[in-house]
Amino acid sequence: MKPEPPIDLAAIRTAEARIRAIAHRTPVMTSRSFNAEAGLAAFFKCENFQRGGSFKIRGASNFIFSLSREELERGIVTYSSGNHAQAVAIAAEAVGARATIVMPHDAPRSKVDATRARGATIVTYDRYRESREAIGRRIAEETGAVLVPPYDHPLTIAGQGTTALELLQDFPDLDALLAPVSGGGLLAGCSIAAKSLKPSIRIFGAEPELANDTYLSFEAGRRVEIPVPKTIADGLRATQPGEITFPILRENVDAILLVSEAEIKETVKFFFTRLKIVVEPSGAVAAAAVLFRRLPPGIERAGVILSGGNMDPETLAGF
């Protein structure tokens, strides 16, 4: 018997109304040159233009805006490589709550600086030797702060699902929807929204070849853990899909598509030189899967989520 997802379209619609005061309704862009290379029509949901530079504000604000005043007064703690960190800091500032963020010491400088600028306290750790989850739980236990998971919670997932809700409202005749996958919150929430609005739509996740934990988990039929991946897609370095998100992905997602580091770089460059927009490596992975024709035949119109645009200028110059 297939597991029931912990959220539904009603929860995503509730999240849409709850986060409207803080999250942008992001634009959808197209590119004739991209379509010519990809062999289909792609519609890019530009979360790189989102508040905080990524889709993460959707899930973080849905969670934080759901807390009681008593919970907010205890403070908020989370862990993140950068984008969720910024989102939690922004949402916490909006409600006047203290935020403590556990971030890897090698997180992109731009993400660290943006998080600190919102008044958050940053605790650094070594992602190759320490567990961010354990550190986050310890801080929550010691201080009484509320832990805001980056992906594995129904409120977070519902918030992320508003991305696809908006996209399908604007373009209801898509054949497929693609999103990058790490812990799986974005893909899980978007898959529920998309399948609810259009049951025939095909859903695909995209991962770097070097960070293929969800791909391997699909092959094994269970959650597989890998070593901390050394991909340029710093936002996709989860070592295994979430406990809540993975059953949702198994239920709704057709396949996980893999792309190489070189293909990710080429896609980042394509967006910068052709569309004149900055898409970080993590945010470009789903588009790379389309550009380099990983999709099966028969798909003519694909919605593609560009999940973020937070990238150090030095890193972009190196591409």
Helices and strands as residue ranges (DSSP letters): H 9-19, E 28-29, H 32-38, E 41-46, G 47-49, G 51-53, H 56-64, H 69-73, E 76-79, H 83-95, E 99-104, H 109-117, E 121-125, H 132-143, E 146-147, H 154-170, E 176-180, H 185-197, E 202-208, G 209-211, H 213-220, G 234-236, H 245-252, E 255-259, H 261-270, I 271-275, H 281-291, E 301-306, H 313-318
